Amino acid sequence: MHTTTRSGIRIRTATPDDGDTVVELASLVDLHLPTEAVPTALAPMRFALTATDDGPLSHQDNHFLIAEDNDGFPVGSIVCGPPNWIARPGRASGLVRRRLLRRISTVHILAVRPEHRRRGVARDLLQQAEETFRGAGYAALTLRHDRELTAFYRQLGYTSVNRLSLMLPPQELFTLNDRPWKHAFKVLSADASVITVQGLPTITGVLPT
């Protein structure tokens, strides 16, 4: 997949050969981890890049996009995949987990080189990813962000909150607080919506009954 934005930036899906590029760009993001822990945290991306199929996402349950300038130089990247909480013990049964993998995803990395920021690259990457997930029937896209980016994500239609909240069947409220991050989410399908539960904006309809 190749798309050229109005700003002239070209967005394409990543390939297994882009492992170094994806990790380099991801390293630009403050992951709130000790420096020595960052390589281990980013290592799974290289493995995920080797998994390709004919599904709607670029790499099975994961989606990798790279933004390039007019010279083909990589200036930004977005890495989306299953939320980490789905795999945590006790969070969901095997059947519910498999259904969730096809209905909700998260942006793990959204990175742009400093000299290319404030040019709409991050916006274009995010909107391109949203279009893919929407077309694939996903209910919502979530992410974590630093507090100073709250206005940026709200401008793009995201609900930014301190605690992520979802209503999962059978009427089970799931919440996640991950300091020092804030959470943001955007509903992508008509069968999902946002309601208020215990004072929290809550995604409902992720798994239709």
C-alpha positions as CSV (number, residue, x, y, z in Angstrom):
1,M,0.0,0.0,0.0
2,H,1.3,3.4,-1.0
3,T,-0.5,6.7,-0.4
4,T,0.7,10.2,-1.1
5,T,-0.8,12.9,1.2
6,R,-1.6,16.5,0.4
7,S,1.7,17.5,2.0
8,G,3.7,15.3,-0.4
9,I,4.6,12.8,2.2
10,R,4.2,9.2,1.0
11,I,2.8,6.6,3.4
12,R,3.5,2.9,2.8
13,T,3.2,-0.4,4.6
14,A,6.4,-1.6,6.2
15,T,8.3,-4.7,5.1
16,P,10.5,-7.1,7.0
17,D,13.5,-5.2,5.7
18,D,12.3,-2.1,7.6
19,G,13.1,-3.5,11.0
20,D,16.0,-1.1,11.6
21,T,14.0,1.9,10.4
22,V,10.9,1.1,12.6
23,V,13.1,0.5,15.7
24,E,15.1,3.7,15.0
25,L,11.9,5.8,14.7
26,A,10.3,4.1,17.7
27,S,13.4,5.0,19.7
28,L,12.5,8.7,19.3
29,V,9.4,8.2,21.5
30,D,9.8,8.6,25.3
31,L,8.6,5.2,26.5
32,H,9.1,6.1,30.1
33,L,11.5,3.2,30.5
34,P,15.1,3.0,31.7
35,T,17.5,3.5,28.7
36,E,18.8,-0.1,29.1
37,A,15.2,-1.5,28.8
38,V,14.3,0.2,25.6
39,P,15.9,-2.3,23.2
40,T,14.1,-5.2,24.8
41,A,10.8,-3.3,24.7
42,L,11.2,-2.6,21.0
43,A,12.5,-6.1,20.0
44,P,9.0,-7.7,19.4
45,M,8.5,-5.2,16.5
46,R,11.2,-6.9,14.4
47,F,9.5,-10.3,14.9
48,A,6.0,-8.9,14.1
49,L,7.4,-7.5,10.8
50,T,8.2,-11.0,9.6
51,A,4.5,-12.0,9.8
52,T,2.7,-11.2,6.6
53,D,-0.6,-12.4,5.2
54,D,-3.5,-11.4,2.9
55,G,-5.6,-9.9,5.7
56,P,-6.7,-6.3,6.0
57,L,-3.8,-5.3,8.3
58,S,-0.2,-5.3,7.1
59,H,1.2,-8.0,9.5
60,Q,-1.6,-10.3,10.7
61,D,-2.9,-8.6,14.0
62,N,-0.4,-5.7,13.6
63,H,-0.2,-2.8,11.3
64,F,3.0,-0.9,10.4
65,L,3.1,2.2,8.3
66,I,6.1,4.4,7.3
67,A,6.0,8.0,6.1
68,E,8.7,9.0,3.6
69,D,9.7,12.4,2.1
70,N,10.0,13.2,-1.6
71,D,13.4,11.5,-1.6
72,G,12.2,8.3,0.0
73,F,13.8,9.1,3.4
74,P,11.7,7.7,6.3
75,V,10.5,10.6,8.5
76,G,7.8,8.9,10.6
77,S,6.2,5.6,11.5
78,I,3.1,4.2,13.2
79,V,2.9,0.8,14.9
80,C,-0.5,-0.6,15.8
81,G,-1.4,-3.9,17.3
82,P,-3.3,-5.8,20.0
83,P,-3.5,-3.9,23.4
84,N,-1.1,-5.4,25.9
85,W,-3.9,-5.8,28.5
86,I,-5.7,-8.4,26.3
87,A,-3.0,-11.0,27.0
88,R,-2.8,-10.4,30.7
89,P,-4.0,-13.4,32.8
90,G,-7.6,-13.1,34.0
91,R,-8.5,-10.3,31.6
92,A,-10.5,-12.3,29.1
93,S,-11.3,-15.9,28.2
94,G,-9.7,-17.4,25.1
95,L,-12.8,-16.9,23.0
96,V,-13.4,-13.3,24.1
97,R,-9.7,-12.6,23.5
98,R,-9.8,-13.9,20.0
99,R,-12.9,-11.7,19.3
100,L,-11.3,-8.7,20.8
101,L,-8.3,-9.1,18.6
102,R,-10.6,-8.4,15.6
103,R,-12.4,-5.5,17.2
104,I,-10.0,-3.3,19.1
105,S,-6.4,-2.3,18.5
106,T,-3.9,0.2,19.9
107,V,-1.3,2.6,18.6
108,H,1.9,1.4,20.3
109,I,4.2,3.9,18.5
110,L,3.6,7.1,16.6
111,A,6.9,8.7,15.9
112,V,8.1,11.6,13.7
113,R,11.7,12.9,13.3
114,P,12.0,16.2,15.1
115,E,12.9,18.2,12.0
116,H,9.7,17.0,10.3
117,R,7.2,17.7,13.1
118,R,4.4,20.2,12.9
119,R,3.9,19.3,9.2
120,G,1.0,17.0,9.6
121,V,3.0,13.8,9.3
122,A,1.7,12.3,12.6
123,R,-1.9,13.3,11.7
124,D,-1.6,11.6,8.3
125,L,-0.1,8.4,9.7
126,L,-2.8,8.2,12.3
127,Q,-5.7,8.9,9.9
128,Q,-4.3,6.4,7.4
129,A,-4.2,3.7,10.1
130,E,-7.8,4.7,11.2
131,E,-9.0,4.2,7.7
132,T,-7.5,0.7,7.5
133,F,-9.0,-0.4,10.9
134,R,-12.4,1.1,10.1
135,G,-12.5,-0.8,6.8
136,A,-11.5,-4.0,8.6
137,G,-14.5,-3.7,10.9
138,Y,-12.7,-2.7,14.1
139,A,-14.8,-1.0,16.7
140,A,-12.2,1.3,18.3
141,L,-8.6,2.4,18.2
142,T,-6.8,3.3,21.5
143,L,-3.5,4.7,22.5
144,R,-1.4,6.1,25.3
145,H,0.1,9.6,25.2
146,D,1.9,12.2,27.2
147,R,-0.2,14.8,28.8
148,E,1.1,17.7,26.7
149,L,-0.4,15.9,23.6
150,T,-4.0,16.0,24.9
151,A,-5.1,18.9,22.7
152,F,-3.5,17.2,19.6
153,Y,-5.5,14.0,20.0
154,R,-8.7,15.8,20.8
155,Q,-8.4,17.8,17.6
156,L,-8.2,14.5,15.8
157,G,-11.5,13.3,17.3
158,Y,-10.0,11.2,20.2
159,T,-11.5,11.2,23.7
160,S,-8.5,11.7,26.1
161,V,-8.9,10.3,29.6
162,N,-6.8,9.4,32.6
163,R,-8.4,5.9,32.7
164,L,-9.4,3.8,29.8
165,S,-12.8,2.2,30.3
166,L,-14.6,-0.4,28.3
167,M,-17.9,-2.3,28.8
168,L,-17.3,-6.0,27.8
169,P,-19.9,-8.8,27.8
170,P,-21.6,-9.8,29.9
171,Q,-21.9,-6.2,31.2
172,E,-18.4,-6.3,32.7
173,L,-16.6,-2.9,33.2
174,F,-12.9,-3.0,32.4
175,T,-10.8,0.0,33.3
176,L,-7.0,0.6,32.9
177,N,-4.9,3.3,34.5
178,D,-1.3,3.4,33.3
179,R,0.7,6.2,34.9
180,P,2.3,8.5,33.8
181,W,0.4,8.2,30.6
182,K,-3.1,9.4,29.6
183,H,-5.2,7.2,27.4
184,A,-7.2,8.2,24.3
185,F,-9.6,6.3,22.1
186,K,-11.7,6.8,19.0
187,V,-14.8,4.8,18.0
188,L,-14.5,3.6,14.4
189,S,-17.8,1.6,13.8
190,A,-21.5,2.4,14.0
191,D,-22.1,-0.5,16.4
192,A,-19.8,0.9,19.0
193,S,-20.4,4.1,21.1
194,V,-19.4,6.0,24.1
195,I,-21.4,6.1,27.3
196,T,-20.7,7.3,30.8
197,V,-20.3,4.6,33.4
198,Q,-19.3,5.6,37.0
199,G,-18.3,9.0,35.7
200,L,-16.0,7.6,33.0
201,P,-16.4,7.9,29.2
202,T,-16.7,4.2,28.4
203,I,-16.5,2.4,25.0
204,T,-19.4,0.0,24.6
205,G,-20.4,-2.3,21.7
206,V,-16.9,-3.5,21.1
207,L,-18.2,-7.1,21.1
208,P,-21.8,-7.1,19.9
209,T,-24.0,-9.5,21.8
